[in-house]
Amino acid sequence: MTTQPPQITSPAELIRLGKTAFCTAKVLLSALELRVFAVLDGLSLTGPQLEERLGLHPRASGDFFDTLVALGLLVRAEGRYSNAPAAKEHLVPGKAAYVGGFLERSDRVLYPAWGDLTGALRTGRPRVTNAFRGMLDDPDRRISYLGMMDALSTMLAPLIAQAFDWGTVKSYADIGGARGNLAGRVARAHPHLSVHVFDLPPMEQPFHEHVERLGVAERATFHAGDFFADPLPEADVLTIGHVLHNWAPAERRTLIKKAYQAVNPGGALIVYDRMLADEPVDAENLVISLDMLLTTDGGSEYLAGECRDWLEEAGFAVEPARPLGEHDTLIVARKGS
């Protein structure tokens, strides 16, 4: 049965979609920028106390704090504010399940870029230029980016660790794996694995620091390079996740062909991304595809069937696509012995 997209049934819903949605998003993003949730970690403060700690003007603070309450991010009781459970777990920096890194980058890069979506739709050109290389050269922005990548991979790592039979796998390489959060967490789940991460040279030092924190440094190796210019590390299993959507189809084919060469005989390539459904029912993944329009030269999300075609063209035997978490799709592609 095909899932149908939600239907708009009233003018109020149109107004909510066109105004309230982006307004409430910015309330959350500003709260992170102001460190509201960090300040309230373990505390319950009155409005004036919180206002003073954050350096806010009295005119602005009351409605701002109460909007966060109405959104389910803060709790107000007897005139005092505290973090709601979701904020306590996911929006306080340093917590294991922190997802603020992704949202912080959304505030800095995506929110301004979406302000000129119309221009991107007319020209087919991104609104952010040199975003990735520029970010790598800026230590503060690089930390924010790595936090974003960690937020995503921390949610998916337990699923990937269970979605594949790692029992007979000796070596695993994550291509475009940033500072090794996914590879390191899969290594923790499967202590027999040696893991490798391939990414650009500026990721090397953060990688060594991060795998040390994860307790897998003795089984983790970093490979510096450009995956279009340099060979990929050979391993029994490779993963390419949230990478192909950054590139145009011709470049995706090139990368998958290089992955085929790097997978050891009898091994596998695991691809995961926010792949699109055949029918336009998942607005969130379609929005992510538009993110790629705004921030890359040729990227977009893509259909699982398209990915299957690229994998089979490279020589893989492809297993049926399956869901990975709420919005991702995972495809396992096998290489013959």
PAKOLDREN-371455 format. One record per residue: z, x, y of N, C-alpha, C in turn. Coordinates in pm, whole numbers, plus 50000, padded with zeros to 5 digits. Layout:
! residues N
REC    n_w    n_u    n_v   ca_w   ca_u   ca_v    c_w    c_u    c_v
REC      Z      X      Y      Z      X      Y      Z      X      Y
...
***
This chain:
! residues 337
REC    n_w    n_u    n_v   ca_w   ca_u   ca_v    c_w    c_u    c_v
REC  50000  50084  49881  50000  50000  50000  50000  50088  50125
REC  49915  50059  50220  49904  50137  50341  50010  50094  50442
REC  50085  50190  50494  50184  50160  50596  50114  50132  50728
REC  50157  50026  50794  50096  49989  50922  50177  50047  51037
REC  50111  50093  51143  50185  50140  51260  50257  50026  51327
REC  50367  50055  51400  50439  49947  51468  50352  49882  51575
REC  50372  49754  51596  50294  49679  51692  50375  49654  51819
REC  50313  49676  51935  50375  49644  52062  50362  49493  52085
REC  50474  49428  52115  50471  49281  52124  50514  49227  52260
REC  50555  49314  52353  50602  49263  52482  50579  49365  52593
REC  50570  49318  52718  50559  49411  52831  50678  49506  52839
REC  50796  49459  52804  50915  49544  52809  50899  49665  52717
REC  50839  49644  52599  50817  49756  52508  50717  49855  52565
REC  50615  49804  52636  50519  49894  52700  50588  49980  52807
REC  50674  49917  52886  50746  49991  52989  50839  50094  52926
REC  50905  50053  52819  50994  50146  52750  50915  50266  52697
REC  50799  50241  52641  50717  50349  52587  50666  50440  52698
REC  50626  50382  52810  50564  50460  52916  50659  50525  53012
REC  50784  50480  53018  50878  50539  53114  51007  50586  53048
REC  51075  50496  52980  51208  50531  52930  51203  50646  52831
REC  51097  50653  52750  51091  50755  52645  51095  50896  52704
REC  51011  50922  52806  51012  51058  52859  51135  51083  52945
REC  51191  50978  53005  51313  50995  53085  51431  51033  52997
REC  51448  50964  52885  51560  50995  52797  51543  51131  52732
REC  51418  51169  52704  51395  51304  52651  51446  51409  52749
REC  51416  51389  52877  51457  51488  52976  51607  51489  52996
REC  51674  51375  52977  51820  51374  52984  51878  51467  52878
REC  51828  51457  52755  51875  51546  52648  51843  51692  52681
REC  51720  51720  52724  51680  51858  52751  51763  51918  52864
REC  51790  51841  52968  51873  51890  53077  52017  51913  53031
REC  52066  51826  52943  52202  51845  52890  52213  51977  52815
REC  52110  52012  52740  52111  52141  52672  52104  52256  52771
REC  52019  52243  52872  52006  52348  52972  52139  52369  53046
REC  52209  52261  53074  52338  52269  53143  52453  52307  53051
REC  52429  52313  52921  52528  52350  52819  52640  52245  52808
REC  52603  52119  52823  52701  52011  52811  52771  52016  52676
REC  52693  52027  52569  52751  52017  52435  52833  52142  52401
REC  52791  52256  52453  52868  52379  52432  53002  52372  52504
REC  53001  52321  52627  53124  52309  52704  53222  52212  52637
REC  53170  52106  52578  53255  52005  52516  53294  52038  52371
REC  53248  52150  52319  53278  52183  52179  53429  52193  52159
REC  53483  52103  52080  53625  52101  52051  53712  52045  52162
REC  53651  51992  52269  53727  51944  52383  53697  51798  52413
REC  53786  51737  52489  53767  51603  52544  53803  51613  52691
REC  53705  51590  52781  53724  51613  52924  53697  51485  53003
REC  53769  51471  53114  53737  51362  53205  53605  51390  53275
REC  53550  51285  53336  53426  51305  53409  53437  51414  53515
REC  53539  51410  53604  53552  51515  53703  53570  51655  53645
REC  53643  51666  53533  53661  51797  53470  53527  51851  53419
REC  53451  51764  53351  53322  51807  53297  53226  51839  53411
REC  53227  51757  53514  53143  51779  53631  53171  51915  53694
REC  53298  51950  53706  53335  52078  53767  53291  52195  53680
REC  53313  52184  53550  53276  52293  53460  53125  52317  53457
REC  53048  52210  53474  52902  52222  53469  52842  52252  53606
REC  52920  52238  53712  52869  52262  53846  52775  52153  53893
REC  52810  52026  53866  52723  51915  53902  52772  51845  54029
REC  52681  51779  54097  52714  51703  54217  52778  51570  54175
REC  52879  51522  54247  52945  51395  54208  52851  51276  54202
REC  52750  51273  54287  52658  51159  54284  52586  51148  54151
REC  52558  51262  54088  52470  51264  53970  52545  51249  53839
REC  52669  51296  53834  52729  51321  53703  52763  51194  53625
REC  52816  51091  53692  52862  50973  53617  52752  50908  53535
REC  52640  50876  53599  52530  50813  53526  52473  50906  53420
REC  52471  51036  53449  52419  51133  53353  52505  51135  53227
REC  52636  51146  53243  52724  51149  53126  52716  51017  53050
REC  52711  50905  53123  52708  50776  53055  52575  50752  52984
REC  52468  50807  53037  52340  50798  52966  52348  50872  52834
REC  52413  50987  52833  52431  51062  52708  52517  50983  52610
REC  52614  50906  52662  52693  50818  52575  52603  50708  52517
REC  52524  50645  52603  52437  50536  52558  52334  50584  52456
REC  52295  50711  52465  52198  50768  52370  52264  50812  52240
REC  52396  50802  52232  52466  50841  52109  52495  50989  52099
REC  52487  51061  52211  52508  51206  52210  52650  51243  52252
REC  52712  51163  52337  52852  51181  52376  52930  51054  52341
REC  53060  51069  52332  53152  50956  52313  53242  50950  52435
REC  53262  50831  52492  53355  50812  52603  53471  50724  52556
REC  53592  50775  52567  53711  50700  52527  53822  50728  52628
REC  53875  50620  52686  53984  50630  52783  53949  50727  52897
REC  53823  50717  52941  53780  50796  53054  53752  50942  53025
REC  53751  50981  52898  53726  51121  52861  53601  51128  52773
REC  53527  51237  52789  53402  51257  52716  53420  51364  52608
REC  53356  51342  52495  53352  51441  52387  53218  51432  52317
REC  53187  51531  52238  53060  51531  52164  53062  51425  52054
REC  52953  51350  52043  52935  51262  51928  52908  51346  51804
REC  52924  51289  51684  52909  51370  51562  52777  51446  51553
REC  52664  51383  51585  52535  51453  51575  52527  51569  51671
REC  52577  51549  51794  52577  51658  51892  52669  51770  51848
REC  52784  51735  51793  52880  51835  51747  52819  51925  51641
REC  52739  51865  51552  52682  51941  51440  52554  52013  51477
REC  52469  51950  51560  52333  52002  51578  52301  52055  51718
REC  52387  52034  51816  52353  52070  51954  52448  52171  52016
REC  52539  52225  51937  52630  52329  51985  52579  52464  51939
REC  52542  52554  52032  52491  52685  51992  52589  52757  51899
REC  52533  52824  51799  52615  52898  51704  52648  52821  51579
REC  52635  52688  51581  52659  52610  51460  52543  52630  51362
REC  52576  52624  51234  52475  52653  51131  52356  52558  51138
REC  52380  52433  51177  52273  52332  51180  52217  52311  51320
REC  52235  52407  51408  52189  52395  51547  52037  52380  51554
REC  51990  52277  51627  51846  52258  51646  51807  52273  51793
REC  51902  52317  51875  51874  52329  52017  51768  52430  52052
REC  51747  52530  51966  51643  52629  51995  51507  52564  52007
REC  51478  52469  51920  51352  52397  51928  51345  52316  52056
REC  51454  52249  52089  51455  52163  52208  51450  52245  52337
REC  51515  52361  52337  51510  52447  52456  51368  52491  52485
REC  51293  52526  52382  51153  52564  52404  51071  52442  52447
REC  51105  52327  52394  51037  52206  52438  51055  52186  52588
REC  51175  52213  52637  51203  52197  52779  51125  52296  52864
REC  51119  52421  52818  51057  52527  52897  50904  52524  52891
REC  50850  52490  52776  50706  52502  52755  50637  52366  52743
REC  50687  52282  52652  50614  52160  52620  50629  52052  52727
REC  50749  52034  52781  50768  51928  52880  50677  51948  53001
REC  50669  52070  53059  50573  52089  53169  50429  52072  53125
REC  50395  52119  53005  50256  52110  52959  50213  51965  52941
REC  50303  51882  52889  50269  51741  52869  50245  51668  53001
REC  50295  51724  53111  50268  51664  53241  50122  51665  53279
REC  50042  51750  53213  49898  51753  53240  49819  51728  53112
REC  49868  51639  53028  49793  51600  52909  49656  51548  52946
REC  49646  51473  53055  49516  51417  53096  49415  51528  53117
REC  49456  51635  53183  49364  51747  53204  49321  51811  53075
REC  49413  51825  52981  49377  51883  52851  49281  51793  52776
REC  49301  51661  52783  49211  51568  52715  49070  51574  52774
REC  49062  51597  52903  48930  51603  52967  48857  51734  52939
REC  48931  51843  52923  48868  51974  52910  48872  52032  52770
REC  48965  51983  52686  48983  52044  52553  49050  52179  52560
REC  49106  52214  52674  49168  52344  52693  49319  52331  52704
REC  49393  52431  52656  49539  52423  52664  49588  52428  52808
REC  49708  52376  52827  49772  52381  52959  49865  52502  52970
REC  49893  52567  52859  49976  52688  52858  49888  52802  52807
REC  49874  52908  52883  49791  53022  52844  49878  53142  52812
REC  49836  53218  52709  49909  53337  52666  50057  53308  52638
REC  50084  53187  52594  50223  53146  52576  50292  53232  52470
REC  50226  53258  52358  50292  53327  52249  50312  53475  52280
REC  50207  53543  52320  50219  53685  52352  50314  53707  52469
REC  50305  53621  52569  50396  53633  52682  50540  53614  52641
REC  50565  53522  52550  50700  53498  52502  50754  53620  52429
REC  50670  53686  52347  50716  53802  52271  50759  53916  52362
REC  50698  53927  52479  50729  54035  52572  50853  54008  52656
REC  50907  53888  52647  51024  53849  52727  51141  53827  52631
REC  51242  53916  52632  51352  53905  52535  51421  53769  52536
REC  51444  53711  52655  51513  53582  52660  51429  53472  52598
REC  51299  53471  52631  51211  53368  52574  51193  53391  52424
REC  51191  53516  52381  51177  53544  52238  51298  53491  52161
REC  51417  53507  52217  51537  53454  52152  51528  53302  52140
REC  51481  53237  52246  51466  53090  52242  51364  53050  52135
REC  51252  53122  52127  51151  53093  52026  51207  53110  51885
REC  51280  53219  51862  51336  53242  51729  51438  53134  51694
REC  51512  53087  51794  51603  52976  51770  51529  52852  51729
REC  51414  52827  51792  51331  52712  51756  51282  52725  51612
REC  51229  52843  51576  51179  52863  51440  51292  52849  51338
REC  51408  52903  51371  51522  52892  51279  51564  52746  51260
REC  51560  52668  51370  51598  52527  51359  51511  52455  51258
REC  51381  52483  51262  51289  52417  51169  51307  52469  51028
REC  51312  52602  51012  51316  52658  50877  51451  52636  50809
REC  51559  52625  50887  51689  52597  50827  51689  52460  50760
REC  51621  52363  50822  51613  52229  50762  51526  52230  50636
REC  51419  52310  50637  51323  52306  50526  51356  52402  50412
REC  51432  52507  50439  51456  52609  50338  51517  52553  50209
REC  51620  52468  50216  51674  52416  50089  51572  52334  50011
REC  51484  52264  50083  51382  52184  50016  51279  52273  49948
REC  51238  52380  50017  51140  52472  49958  51203  52548  49842
REC  51330  52580  49853  51399  52650  49744  51405  52566  49618
REC  51396  52432  49632  51401  52342  49517  51264  52288  49476
REC  51166  52295  49566  51037  52231  49541  50944  52313  49454
REC  50985  52433  49418  50900  52523  49340  50987  52590  49235
REC  50928  52618  49120  51001  52687  49012  50999  52837  49040
REC  51108  52884  49098  51117  53026  49137  51169  53114  49023
REC  51199  53054  48907  51267  53127  48800  51195  53252  48754
REC  51063  53246  48743  50986  53361  48693  50923  53443  48806
REC  50950  53406  48929  50893  53476  49045  50979  53598  49077
REC  50915  53712  49092  50989  53834  49126  50980  53866  49275
REC  50864  53839  49336  50844  53877  49476  50786  53759  49553
REC  50832  53745  49676  50793  53633  49761  50770  53685  49903
REC  50660  53643  49966  50628  53685  50103  50602  53563  50189
REC  50667  53559  50305  50645  53453  50403  50556  53509  50513
REC  50439  53449  50529  50339  53498  50624  50359  53428  50758
REC  50379  53507  50864  50416  53450  50992  50559  53401  50989
REC  50647  53476  50922  50782  53431  50893  50886  53463  50999
REC  50843  53504  51120  50935  53529  51232  51042  53629  51189
REC  51169  53596  51210  51273  53693  51176  51330  53673  51035
REC  51258  53598  50952  51294  53590  50811  51397  53486  50776
REC  51411  53383  50859  51512  53281  50829  51479  53204  50701
REC  51352  53162  50685  51314  53091  50563  51324  53182  50441
REC  51261  53299  50449  51263  53391  50335  51406  53430  50298
REC  51489  53454  50400  51626  53493  50372  51705  53383  50304
REC  51683  53259  50346  51757  53148  50286  51706  53117  50145
REC  51577  53133  50121  51526  53119  49984  51582  53230  49897
REC  51593  53352  49953  51650  53464  49878  51797  53437  49843
REC  51871  53374  49934  52011  53343  49904  52021  53240  49791
REC  51924  53146  49788  51926  53044  49683  51883  53099  49548
REC  51805  53208  49550  51752  53267  49426  51776  53417  49429
REC  51893  53462  49384  51934  53601  49401  51847  53704  49329
REC  51758  53661  49240  51672  53757  49171  51549  53795  49253
REC  51523  53724  49364  51399  53744  49439  51408  53865  49532
REC  51298  53941  49539  51278  54032  49652  51184  53961  49748
REC  51217  53963  49877  51141  53884  49974  51082  53975  50081
REC  50969  53930  50134  50895  54005  50235  50858  53908  50347
REC  50855  53959  50468  50811  53881  50583  50703  53960  50656
REC  50593  53891  50685  50483  53951  50761  50476  53882  50896
REC  50486  53962  51002  50474  53906  51137  50446  54021  51234
REC  50432  53986  51360  50398  54083  51462  50513  54182  51484
REC  50482  54304  51530  50585  54409  51543  50709  54371  51621
REC  50702  54291  51730  50826  54259  51803  50929  54182  51721
REC  50887  54129  51605  50980  54053  51522  51063  54145  51430
REC  51029  54272  51423  51093  54359  51323  51243  54377  51346
REC  51283  54410  51468  51425  54430  51492  51505  54302  51474
REC  51458  54188  51530  51530  54062  51501  51538  54032  51352
REC  51433  54067  51276  51434  54046  51131  51549  54122  51066
REC  51559  54252  51096  51664  54333  51031  51803  54280  51066
REC  51822  54239  51189  51952  54184  51229  51982  54053  51156
REC  51879  53969  51142  51901  53835  51085  51924  53841  50934
REC  51846  53918  50862  51866  53923  50716  51998  53990  50682
REC  52046  54077  50772  52180  54134  50753  52285  54024  50765
REC  52270  53938  50866  52364  53826  50882  52360  53732  50762
REC  52240  53713  50706  52225  53623  50591  52272  53687  50461
REC  52298  53816  50463  52348  53885  50344  52243  53920  50240
REC  52116  53931  50283  52009  53961  50187  51929  54084  50228
REC  51984  54167  50316  51907  54280  50371  51857  54375  50263
REC  51933  54391  50156  51892  54487  50053  51774  54436  49971
REC  51741  54307  49983  51627  54250  49908  51514  54205  49999
REC  51520  54242  50127  51425  54191  50225  51352  54305  50295
REC  51219  54290  50305  51134  54393  50367  51047  54329  50473
REC  51034  54395  50587  50948  54346  50695  50816  54423  50695
REC  50706  54351  50714  50573  54411  50725  50517  54373  50861
REC  50498  54472  50946  50447  54447  51081  50295  54448  51080
REC  50235  54351  51149  50090  54349  51157  50039  54219  51217
REC  49907  54213  51229  49834  54095  51274  49762  54040  51153
REC  49790  53914  51115  49734  53869  50988  49583  53847  50989
REC  49519  53856  51104  49373  53855  51104  49313  53996  51098
REC  49392  54096  51134  49341  54234  51138  49392  54320  51024
REC  49506  54285  50965  49571  54370  50866  49584  54298  50733
REC  49591  54374  50622  49611  54310  50492  49750  54248  50483
REC  49759  54141  50406  49887  54075  50384  49962  54143  50270
REC  50094  54139  50271  50169  54199  50160  50144  54123  50030
REC  50128  54198  49922  50106  54136  49791  50239  54086  49735
REC  50235  53970  49671  50356  53912  49613  50315  53806  49511
REC  50412  53766  49428  50385  53660  49330  50363  53526  49399
REC  50439  53501  49506  50427  53375  49581  50422  53408  49729
REC  50329  53344  49799  50323  53350  49944  50348  53211  50000
REC  50413  53205  50116  50420  53079  50191  50353  53098  50326
REC  50281  52995  50367  50225  52987  50503  50267  52850  50557
REC  50368  52851  50641  50423  52726  50691  50428  52720  50842
REC  50382  52609  50899  50378  52591  51044  50302  52706  51110
REC  50197  52748  51044  50112  52858  51093  49968  52812  51108
REC  49912  52750  51007  49770  52711  51011  49740  52618  51129
REC  49838  52535  51167  49812  52440  51276  49794  52509  51412
REC  49825  52638  51420  49805  52712  51544  49661  52756  51564
REC  49577  52739  51463  49444  52801  51465  49335  52699  51437
REC  49215  52734  51477  49098  52651  51450  49061  52659  51301
REC  48984  52563  51249  48953  52560  51105  48893  52690  51051
REC  48804  52755  51125  48744  52879  51074  48850  52986  51053
REC  48948  52992  51142  49054  53092  51128  49149  53054  51014
REC  49169  52925  50993  49251  52883  50879  49186  52927  50748
REC  49056  52910  50738  48986  52952  50617  49002  53102  50594
REC  48990  53179  50701  49004  53325  50691  49142  53361  50640
REC  49245  53300  50695  49381  53332  50655  49408  53292  50510
REC  49357  53179  50468  49378  53136  50330  49305  53229  50233
REC  49186  53275  50270  49114  53370  50185  49191  53502  50174
REC  49250  53546  50284  49331  53668  50278  49455  53646  50192
REC  49512  53529  50198  49628  53498  50115  49590  53501  49967
REC  49471  53451  49934  49426  53454  49795  49421  53597  49743
REC  49373  53688  49826  49367  53829  49785  49506  53888  49766
REC  49604  53839  49843  49738  53897  49838  49825  53840  49727
REC  49796  53719  49680  49874  53658  49572  49846  53731  49442
REC  49950  53772  49373  49932  53839  49245  49871  53743  49143
REC  49793  53794  49046  49736  53707  48942  49844  53621  48877
REC  49813  53493  48863  49909  53399  48806  50010  53346  48905
REC  49998  53390  49031  50093  53349  49134  50047  53226  49210
REC  50109  53204  49325  50082  53080  49398  50095  53102  49549
REC  50022  53020  49622  50037  53007  49766  50094  52869  49795
REC  50200  52866  49876  50260  52739  49919  50227  52721  50066
REC  50161  52610  50099  50129  52577  50237  50209  52453  50275
REC  50273  52458  50391  50336  52336  50442  50314  52328  50591
REC  50296  52206  50638  50272  52177  50779  50296  52028  50800
REC  50291  51985  50924  50301  51842  50955  50162  51780  50942
REC  50114  51777  50820  49978  51730  50795  49965  51582  50829
REC  49845  51543  50868  49820  51406  50912  49787  51316  50795
REC  49826  51189  50808  49789  51089  50709  49644  51045  50732
REC  49584  50989  50629  49446  50942  50642  49435  50831  50746
REC  49540  50749  50759  49545  50645  50861  49645  50685  50969
REC  49622  50649  51094  49710  50694  51204  49839  50615  51212
REC  49933  50645  51121  50058  50571  51114  50178  50655  51155
REC  50165  50788  51156  50278  50876  51188  50259  50930  51329
REC  50316  50859  51427  50298  50900  51566  50357  51038  51591
REC  50467  51071  51524  50533  51200  51551  50442  51317  51516
REC  50378  51313  51400  50288  51423  51363  50164  51427  51451
REC  50117  51311  51495  50003  51310  51587  50042  51368  51722
REC  50165  51344  51765  50213  51405  51889  50221  51557  51874
REC  50267  51604  51758  50271  51749  51735  50130  51807  51739
REC  50032  51732  51689  49894  51779  51696  49849  51793  51841
REC  49891  51700  51926  49860  51712  52068  49935  51828  52132
REC  50055  51861  52081  50123  51984  52125  50033  52105  52107
REC  49962  52108  51993  49873  52221  51965  49758  52226  52065
REC  49707  52109  52104  49604  52104  52208  49656  52167  52337
REC  49780  52138  52372  49836  52182  52499  49876  52329  52500
REC  49897  52389  52383  49955  52523  52378  49871  52627  52304
REC  49761  52587  52239  49679  52683  52165  49532  52664  52201
REC  49452  52763  52166  49309  52756  52196  49232  52666  52100
REC  49277  52657  51974  49201  52577  51879  49284  52503  51777
REC  49416  52504  51794  49503  52448  51693  49512  52297  51695
REC  49558  52242  51583  49583  52099  51566  49649  52080  51431
REC  49706  51965  51408  49743  51930  51271  49615  51891  51196
REC  49625  51871  51066  49507  51851  50984  49542  51766  50863
REC  49441  51710  50799  49461  51628  50681  49492  51714  50559
REC  49571  51659  50468  49599  51729  50342  49469  51755  50266
REC  49374  51661  50272  49246  51680  50205  49168  51797  50261
REC  49176  51819  50392  49110  51936  50451  49171  52064  50399
REC  49305  52066  50390  49373  52185  50339  49333  52211  50194
REC  49324  52106  50116  49279  52122  49977  49141  52187  49972
REC  49051  52143  50057  48916  52200  50059  48919  52349  50090
REC  49001  52390  50189  49008  52532  50224  49065  52614  50109
REC  49166  52559  50042  49229  52631  49932  49134  52645  49813
REC  49064  52538  49779  48970  52544  49667  48852  52636  49699
REC  48808  52635  49823  48701  52724  49866  48741  52870  49848
REC  48871  52901  49865  48919  53038  49849  48934  53078  49704
REC  48939  52980  49612  48950  53011  49470  49075  52958  49403
REC  49161  52889  49476  49285  52837  49420  49261  52708  49340
REC  49347  52684  49243  49359  52553  49179  49472  52479  49250
REC  49444  52363  49303  49536  52299  49397  49607  52182  49332
REC  49740  52179  49348  49821  52068  49299  49823  51956  49404
REC  49854  51834  49363  49860  51724  49460  49961  51751  49572
REC  49926  51709  49691  50016  51723  49805  50139  51635  49784
REC  50252  51679  49839  50374  51601  49828  50457  51613  49956
REC  50539  51515  49985  50620  51520  50107  50722  51634  50101
REC  50752  51689  50217  50857  51789  50232  50942  51747  50352
REC  51058  51693  50324  51140  51641  50432  51078  51515  50493
REC  51114  51487  50619  51070  51364  50683  50924  51366  50724
REC  50875  51478  50772  50743  51477  50835  50646  51582  50780
REC  50693  51678  50702  50604  51782  50652  50541  51743  50519
REC  50429  51810  50491  50361  51796  50361  50350  51935  50300
REC  50373  51943  50170  50368  52070  50097  50258  52065  49993
REC  50181  52174  49985  50076  52187  49883  50095  52322  49812
REC  50099  52318  49680  50105  52438  49600  49966  52467  49544
REC  49920  52589  49566  49788  52632  49518  49806  52751  49424
REC  49752  52740  49304  49772  52843  49201  49650  52936  49192
REC  49681  53063  49168  49577  53162  49143  49573  53193  48995
REC  49455  53202  48938  49442  53228  48795  49494  53365  48757
REC  49526  53379  48627  49579  53507  48576  49471  53614  48573
***
